[in-house]
Amino acid sequence: MKDAVPPNEQCFGQQMRRYRIYMVQHHIYFLISNQHFVPTGGIGSFFRGFRRMANQFGWRVTVIMDNEPFASAKTMTETAIANGGFIMPSAPVSHTGHNPDTSIYAQEIPNPFRVQNFCAALSKALASELPTHLLINTPEAALAVLEMGLHEKIPTTFYTHHENLVLNPIPKSSKFGPSYMEMLLRIVGTSGITTATQSDYNIERMKHLELSAPPVVLPMPIPDPQLLQPYAGKRHGVLFIGRHEPRKQPAVFAKKVAQAGLPAKVLTRKKGVEKFHKTFKSHGITDYEIQSEITGQEKADFIGSARIAFHPAKLESYGFSAMETLAAGLPTLLVHEYDWWQAFIDDGVHITPIRDAHNALLELYERPLNTAPSFAARREQQTFATWEEYLNSDQHPG
């Protein structure tokens, strides 16, 4: 077996050295749609972090996908092929026509063609080699597993990133139709599937589901470990990470940064860049910098070059943006009314009422910089240990 060494061996000490002795060889099927298999999305970022952790432990990861990956995922695809495998249907069926509502207000519904493609990909993979675990990130992939009865034979985890499962009925996103919600509830309510989420606070929020088997906490590994390294360059601006969409409240970010008279930085997707230009112009912000779809050292340097971070999103199942800025050691401001900040209560996050956010930004911006190492390296150690224990355990259904 490969002598895999978890990260930061020197810091982890004897505990990590014991892992090398007792490590179990795992072969994990990582089920993810091509829609989610992009480097800068939340689920794609989870894949990159999990892939990095798996490499350290010597676990094999075979990516099971419903369709051809997008061009933006080229590097992720090449990595997956080289480090465990990548399997998709030989002749994937088109999704065309799965949703009769084509309006801009159309709600998402379960995609039967995606389920069909996952079934084909799984059949193809199983003909080659059985996995020791199924790790599902796309709901339709879970439907394929249920249809094939695999959860009755193989330990199966549904890792939820979905605010409609985490949040207690109101508020929740209206993007998803009733049938989509029924699909989610069917998955997490099925015996033989363990539901996992990112934080203890999410477990509290999910109690309204009244699941017979309680969810488990499996924290997200950091996808870009460069964030853990000290940043020695100049720092300037208030950072926003996320799409330009109502749930993330980019206009609120712009308004409060403008009221504070501070420069802005944004890390977003390509198609949101022009929208941010317009938003900043409408709020009179002229000192700003926007980057899109960057990863690795470039991303770490851009995040590190900000002085503070501000994430005013209304709805978050976890808040990956805050995880990243806190990992980089940035003072990070969240909004009290949107209580997802409680997932980071022990990580040094700063909280403000929305009405006073501009004053909190200014006060935080003018504080002397604290260059002490962040908590993130210790958190990463705990994350690796939690996953290692979970996958070696026979306590979850399967």
Secondary structure, DSSP 8 states (H G I E B T S, - for coil): ------SSHHHHHHHHHHHHHH----EEEEE--TTT--TTSHHHHHHHHHHHHHHHHT-EEEEE-SS---GGGHHHHHHHHHTT-EE--SS----TTS-S--STT--B---HHHHHHHHHHHHHHHTT---SEEEE-SHHHHHHHHHHTGGGTS-EEEE---HHHHS-SSS--TTB-HHHHHHHHHHHTSTTEEEEES-HHHHHHGGGG--SS--EE-----S-GGGGS---S---SEEEES-SSGGG-HHHHHHHHHHHT--EEEEE-GGGHHHHHHHHHHTT--SEEEEES--HHHHHHHHHTSSEEEE--S--SS-HHHHHHHHTT--EEEETTSGGGGGGTTTT-EEE-GGGHHHHHHHHHTS----S--THHHHHHHHHHHHHHHHH-S-S--
